[in-house]
């Protein structure tokens, strides 16, 4: 199995699917492809699951498990975020590849403005996107930037821990929810008593974690977290909607005061079809955007404010980034148009700039393929 894992990593796989009664499959450049010819048995998957589970008490109740999360490392090659599940009464394992090396903004081809975002002293920074869009990698790059450049105490709450950060200029405390602390909410409340400067929360998933994260941001900490949303406006609406109607006005006030930036991202196939590159919307919160958050009737203005703030604040919409990627010949025009928030408007603007034609060549993404780097 170690040889299969090694081969998957070398081929740039982002995920491995190991299911009883099926061949082992890997997601490579977004597609699920077979890695083996021979199907694997339930006994083999069960035995592998036992090997991957870190705690003896959980290994002993392997047959009772229906959903189980953990992480596992392959020395010299990388780490995996592991989900063990049951389907049709048999075992299945899904493993997300996490590289050993912590990515930088340059490795991930993220916009320069994220360096400014990482320098905030306080407030809430959210990284959003669908599953598999690289959120964990982007958050790791932000933590890496802070760790290398500032003398701070960084506390992370994750389930499970993915990227392993060494103490550099900063001290990094990484806590595994379920092992090192009982829950996100309990770990977050405790973190406020642990003299943190920066808090990373794996996900803001409910009212309690959102409320506690806002309290942390309000009391002078930089809080970095994720939400499964497509863009900045949807992110703000989702956070507000978690609360009861009578609480929402106050949450708008708290969000308007605390939110600093929302980075929403997707992975787009490169023009050569060999990897994927990130396209992201970056909302840098300004005074006008804070006013829009306070007024539910002005939320729709935020998209235009992001677009208008590109030169002044470094913000950008998805379509602005897609345009730049087409102009760099990293992605094709057709793929960009299909991914655009407003394909017709995107087509019109590209033709106005004289670049609205299919691209036949692609630049080379420096460093490792993004599919290898992105883990979230």
Secondary structure in CASP SS format (residue, H / E / C, confidence):
PFRMAT SS
TARGET T0000
AUTHOR 0000-0000-0000
METHOD secondary structure of the structure
MODEL  1
X C 1.00
X H 1.00
X H 1.00
X H 1.00
X H 1.00
X H 1.00
X H 1.00
X H 1.00
X H 1.00
X H 1.00
X C 1.00
X C 1.00
X E 1.00
X E 1.00
X E 1.00
X E 1.00
X E 1.00
X E 1.00
X E 1.00
X C 1.00
X C 1.00
X E 1.00
X C 1.00
X C 1.00
X E 1.00
X E 1.00
X E 1.00
X E 1.00
X C 1.00
X C 1.00
X E 1.00
X E 1.00
X E 1.00
X E 1.00
X C 1.00
X C 1.00
X C 1.00
X C 1.00
X C 1.00
X E 1.00
X C 1.00
X H 1.00
X H 1.00
X H 1.00
X H 1.00
X H 1.00
X H 1.00
X H 1.00
X H 1.00
X H 1.00
X H 1.00
X H 1.00
X C 1.00
X C 1.00
X C 1.00
X H 1.00
X H 1.00
X H 1.00
X H 1.00
X H 1.00
X C 1.00
X H 1.00
X H 1.00
X H 1.00
X C 1.00
X C 1.00
X E 1.00
X E 1.00
X E 1.00
X E 1.00
X E 1.00
X E 1.00
X E 1.00
X E 1.00
X C 1.00
X C 1.00
X C 1.00
X E 1.00
X E 1.00
X E 1.00
X E 1.00
X E 1.00
X E 1.00
X E 1.00
X E 1.00
X E 1.00
X E 1.00
X C 1.00
X C 1.00
X E 1.00
X E 1.00
X E 1.00
X E 1.00
X E 1.00
X E 1.00
X E 1.00
X E 1.00
X E 1.00
X C 1.00
X C 1.00
X C 1.00
X C 1.00
X C 1.00
X C 1.00
X H 1.00
X H 1.00
X H 1.00
X H 1.00
X C 1.00
X C 1.00
X C 1.00
X C 1.00
X H 1.00
X H 1.00
X H 1.00
X H 1.00
X H 1.00
X H 1.00
X C 1.00
X C 1.00
X C 1.00
X C 1.00
X E 1.00
X E 1.00
X E 1.00
X E 1.00
X E 1.00
X E 1.00
X C 1.00
X C 1.00
X C 1.00
X C 1.00
X C 1.00
X C 1.00
X H 1.00
X H 1.00
X H 1.00
X H 1.00
X H 1.00
X H 1.00
X H 1.00
X H 1.00
X H 1.00
X H 1.00
X H 1.00
X H 1.00
X H 1.00
X H 1.00
X H 1.00
X C 1.00
X C 1.00
X C 1.00
X E 1.00
X E 1.00
X E 1.00
X E 1.00
X E 1.00
X E 1.00
X C 1.00
X C 1.00
X C 1.00
X C 1.00
X C 1.00
X C 1.00
X C 1.00
X C 1.00
X C 1.00
X C 1.00
X C 1.00
X C 1.00
X E 1.00
X E 1.00
X E 1.00
X E 1.00
X E 1.00
X E 1.00
X E 1.00
X C 1.00
X C 1.00
X C 1.00
X E 1.00
X C 1.00
X C 1.00
X H 1.00
X H 1.00
X H 1.00
X H 1.00
X H 1.00
X H 1.00
X H 1.00
X H 1.00
X C 1.00
X C 1.00
X C 1.00
X C 1.00
X C 1.00
X C 1.00
X E 1.00
X E 1.00
X E 1.00
X E 1.00
X C 1.00
X C 1.00
X C 1.00
X C 1.00
X C 1.00
X H 1.00
X H 1.00
X H 1.00
X H 1.00
X H 1.00
X H 1.00
X H 1.00
X H 1.00
X H 1.00
X H 1.00
X H 1.00
X H 1.00
X C 1.00
X C 1.00
X C 1.00
X E 1.00
X E 1.00
X E 1.00
X E 1.00
X E 1.00
X E 1.00
X C 1.00
X C 1.00
X C 1.00
X C 1.00
X H 1.00
X H 1.00
X H 1.00
X H 1.00
X H 1.00
X H 1.00
X H 1.00
X H 1.00
X H 1.00
X H 1.00
X C 1.00
X C 1.00
X C 1.00
X H 1.00
X H 1.00
X H 1.00
X H 1.00
X H 1.00
X H 1.00
X H 1.00
X H 1.00
X H 1.00
X H 1.00
X H 1.00
X H 1.00
X H 1.00
X H 1.00
X E 1.00
X E 1.00
X E 1.00
X E 1.00
X E 1.00
X E 1.00
X E 1.00
X E 1.00
X E 1.00
X E 1.00
X E 1.00
X C 1.00
X C 1.00
X C 1.00
X C 1.00
X C 1.00
X C 1.00
X E 1.00
X E 1.00
X E 1.00
X E 1.00
X E 1.00
X E 1.00
X E 1.00
X E 1.00
X E 1.00
X C 1.00
X C 1.00
X H 1.00
X H 1.00
X H 1.00
X H 1.00
X H 1.00
X H 1.00
X H 1.00
X H 1.00
X C 1.00
X H 1.00
X H 1.00
X H 1.00
X H 1.00
X H 1.00
X H 1.00
X H 1.00
X H 1.00
X H 1.00
X H 1.00
X H 1.00
X H 1.00
X H 1.00
X C 1.00
X H 1.00
X H 1.00
X H 1.00
X H 1.00
X C 1.00
X C 1.00
X E 1.00
X C 1.00
X H 1.00
X H 1.00
X H 1.00
X H 1.00
X H 1.00
X H 1.00
X H 1.00
X H 1.00
X H 1.00
X H 1.00
X C 1.00
X C 1.00
X C 1.00
X C 1.00
X C 1.00
X H 1.00
X H 1.00
X H 1.00
X H 1.00
X H 1.00
X H 1.00
X H 1.00
X C 1.00
X C 1.00
X C 1.00
X H 1.00
X H 1.00
X H 1.00
X H 1.00
X H 1.00
X H 1.00
X H 1.00
X H 1.00
X H 1.00
X H 1.00
X C 1.00
X C 1.00
X C 1.00
X C 1.00
X C 1.00
X C 1.00
X C 1.00
X C 1.00
X C 1.00
X C 1.00
X C 1.00
X C 1.00
X C 1.00
X C 1.00
X C 1.00
X C 1.00
X C 1.00
X H 1.00
X H 1.00
X H 1.00
X H 1.00
X C 1.00
X C 1.00
X C 1.00
END
